[in-house]
């Protein structure tokens, strides 16, 4: 896995392949944004999408993909692995934090 510029996240090979396909499409913003939402009773939800670079963003190059995230989100995303899975049950991006055990 390529983890340039001390990125707090990693992208699996299948996630890199899928993001590169999506970037070749009709995306208006050239950056992959990774972040969090929430934090209340139900915990945090992870988000993934294409966006423009903003002043309070950190920029990372992961396997040739420009990845951005809010500076404040880095501590919540540290060690996160993003995978792309495709099977009979579901297709999509999956967030995994190998350093945290499920309850």
TANORDA-V530489 format. One record per residue. N is the residue number from 1. PHI is phi in radians with two decimals (* if undefined). PSI is psi in radians with two decimals (NA if undefined). D_CENTER is the distance of its C-alpha to the mean C-alpha in Angstrom with 2 decimals. Layout:
BEGIN
n:N phi:PHI psi:PSI d_center:D_CENTER
n:N phi:PHI psi:PSI d_center:D_CENTER
END
This chain:
BEGIN
n:1 phi:* psi:2.42 d_center:13.58
n:2 phi:-1.58 psi:2.17 d_center:13.29
n:3 phi:-2.29 psi:1.16 d_center:12.21
n:4 phi:-1.28 psi:2.74 d_center:13.96
n:5 phi:0.97 psi:0.58 d_center:14.87
n:6 phi:0.96 psi:0.73 d_center:14.18
n:7 phi:-1.08 psi:2.39 d_center:10.41
n:8 phi:-1.30 psi:-0.19 d_center:9.70
n:9 phi:-2.07 psi:2.88 d_center:6.85
n:10 phi:-2.25 psi:2.58 d_center:7.77
n:11 phi:-1.99 psi:2.30 d_center:7.24
n:12 phi:-1.25 psi:2.91 d_center:10.43
n:13 phi:-1.02 psi:-0.70 d_center:13.01
n:14 phi:-1.21 psi:-0.59 d_center:12.84
n:15 phi:-1.20 psi:-0.73 d_center:9.16
n:16 phi:-1.05 psi:-0.80 d_center:10.19
n:17 phi:-1.05 psi:-0.79 d_center:13.33
n:18 phi:-1.20 psi:-0.73 d_center:12.15
n:19 phi:-1.11 psi:-0.73 d_center:9.89
n:20 phi:-1.10 psi:-0.66 d_center:13.00
n:21 phi:-1.08 psi:-0.79 d_center:15.24
n:22 phi:-1.15 psi:-0.65 d_center:13.68
n:23 phi:-1.15 psi:-0.49 d_center:13.90
n:24 phi:-1.30 psi:-0.29 d_center:17.52
n:25 phi:-1.36 psi:-2.72 d_center:18.26
n:26 phi:-1.61 psi:0.95 d_center:19.29
n:27 phi:-1.50 psi:2.32 d_center:16.29
n:28 phi:-1.39 psi:-0.50 d_center:17.87
n:29 phi:-1.90 psi:2.31 d_center:15.08
n:30 phi:-1.54 psi:0.15 d_center:14.02
n:31 phi:-2.01 psi:2.47 d_center:10.71
n:32 phi:-1.56 psi:2.04 d_center:7.13
n:33 phi:-1.68 psi:2.26 d_center:6.44
n:34 phi:-2.07 psi:2.33 d_center:3.96
n:35 phi:-2.83 psi:-2.98 d_center:6.98
n:36 phi:-2.25 psi:2.73 d_center:9.74
n:37 phi:-2.32 psi:2.70 d_center:12.98
n:38 phi:1.45 psi:-2.52 d_center:16.31
n:39 phi:2.14 psi:0.08 d_center:17.65
n:40 phi:-1.42 psi:-2.54 d_center:21.07
n:41 phi:-1.03 psi:-0.59 d_center:22.97
n:42 phi:-1.55 psi:0.10 d_center:20.35
n:43 phi:1.45 psi:-2.88 d_center:17.71
n:44 phi:-1.67 psi:2.64 d_center:14.19
n:45 phi:-2.03 psi:2.43 d_center:12.04
n:46 phi:-1.59 psi:2.56 d_center:8.27
n:47 phi:-2.25 psi:2.66 d_center:7.34
n:48 phi:-2.57 psi:2.29 d_center:5.56
n:49 phi:-3.06 psi:-3.12 d_center:8.17
n:50 phi:-1.81 psi:2.42 d_center:10.23
n:51 phi:-2.71 psi:3.02 d_center:12.12
n:52 phi:-1.61 psi:2.68 d_center:14.62
n:53 phi:-1.25 psi:2.32 d_center:14.59
n:54 phi:-2.08 psi:2.88 d_center:16.39
n:55 phi:-0.98 psi:-0.66 d_center:18.65
n:56 phi:-1.66 psi:0.44 d_center:16.80
n:57 phi:-1.75 psi:2.60 d_center:13.49
n:58 phi:-1.69 psi:2.52 d_center:12.62
n:59 phi:-2.05 psi:2.27 d_center:11.96
n:60 phi:-2.25 psi:2.62 d_center:10.84
n:61 phi:-1.88 psi:2.01 d_center:11.80
n:62 phi:-2.12 psi:1.91 d_center:10.12
n:63 phi:0.96 psi:0.65 d_center:12.59
n:64 phi:1.43 psi:0.09 d_center:13.77
n:65 phi:-1.80 psi:2.17 d_center:10.65
n:66 phi:-1.33 psi:1.95 d_center:10.66
n:67 phi:-1.91 psi:2.29 d_center:7.42
n:68 phi:-2.12 psi:2.65 d_center:8.49
n:69 phi:-2.73 psi:2.65 d_center:8.43
n:70 phi:-1.07 psi:2.42 d_center:11.70
n:71 phi:-0.92 psi:-0.68 d_center:13.73
n:72 phi:-1.22 psi:-0.29 d_center:14.59
n:73 phi:-1.50 psi:-0.30 d_center:11.17
n:74 phi:-0.94 psi:-0.73 d_center:10.94
n:75 phi:-1.18 psi:-0.49 d_center:13.49
n:76 phi:-1.43 psi:-0.39 d_center:11.86
n:77 phi:-1.75 psi:-0.07 d_center:8.61
n:78 phi:-0.95 psi:2.19 d_center:10.97
n:79 phi:1.46 psi:-0.01 d_center:11.14
n:80 phi:-1.22 psi:2.41 d_center:8.14
n:81 phi:-2.00 psi:2.28 d_center:7.84
n:82 phi:-1.92 psi:2.19 d_center:5.85
n:83 phi:-2.11 psi:2.79 d_center:8.94
n:84 phi:-2.07 psi:2.15 d_center:10.68
n:85 phi:-2.09 psi:2.54 d_center:14.08
n:86 phi:-2.43 psi:1.96 d_center:17.18
n:87 phi:-2.60 psi:-3.05 d_center:20.35
n:88 phi:-1.11 psi:-0.58 d_center:23.28
n:89 phi:-1.39 psi:-0.70 d_center:21.89
n:90 phi:-2.85 psi:2.78 d_center:18.51
n:91 phi:-2.35 psi:2.32 d_center:16.02
n:92 phi:2.74 psi:-3.07 d_center:12.32
n:93 phi:-1.46 psi:2.46 d_center:8.82
n:94 phi:-2.19 psi:2.29 d_center:9.31
n:95 phi:-1.70 psi:2.25 d_center:7.83
n:96 phi:-2.30 psi:2.39 d_center:10.42
n:97 phi:-2.05 psi:1.65 d_center:11.78
n:98 phi:-1.06 psi:-0.40 d_center:14.70
n:99 phi:-1.35 psi:-0.24 d_center:16.38
n:100 phi:-1.97 psi:2.26 d_center:17.03
n:101 phi:-1.48 psi:2.50 d_center:19.62
n:102 phi:-1.29 psi:2.56 d_center:19.85
n:103 phi:-1.33 psi:NA d_center:23.05
END
